[in-house]
Amino acid sequence: MTSDAVTEKVLTLLADATGTARDRLHPGASRADTPGWDSLGSLGFIALVEEEFHVSILTEEAMEIRSVKDMERLLLGKAAGG
């Protein structure tokens, strides 16, 4: 999966988890500027990502996710065996 495809899928999952309209989200979106991306939104977002990408996100990794780019880097790293 390409980086762009991962970003698009992550944005769609974030929209689902936070209730934010997909067209209001962008690749640079962060917790600070995304309505609904609070602690509960984060849990839902991580659960959706784990299910969609068939990965497990450790608590330590989850604590570092503050933006769409953070999630993208984590997923691409896992895909590369990291």
C-alpha positions, 0 to 999 in steps of 0.5 A, spaced: 500 500 500 502 506 498 503 512 503 498 516 499 493 510 500 495 509 507 493 517 508 487 516 505 484 510 509 487 513 515 483 520 514 477 516 513 478 512 519 479 518 523 473 521 520 469 515 522 472 515 529 471 522 531 465 524 527 468 529 523 466 530 516 472 527 512 472 533 507 474 537 514 480 533 515 487 533 511 494 529 512 496 534 517 491 534 521 492 533 529 489 532 535 489 539 537 485 541 531 480 535 530 474 536 533 472 529 537 479 527 537 480 526 544 481 520 549 475 517 547 476 518 539 483 516 540 481 509 542 476 508 537 481 511 532 486 506 534 481 500 534 479 502 527 486 502 524 488 495 528 482 492 525 483 495 518 490 494 517 490 488 521 496 490 526 496 491 533 498 498 536 502 497 543 500 502 548 507 506 548 505 507 540 498 509 541 501 514 546 505 517 541 500 518 536 498 526 535 497 526 528 495 523 522 502 523 520 504 519 526 499 514 525 501 513 517 509 513 520 507 507 525 503 503 519 508 504 514 513 502 519 509 496 521 508 494 514 516 494 513 517 490 519 519 495 524 
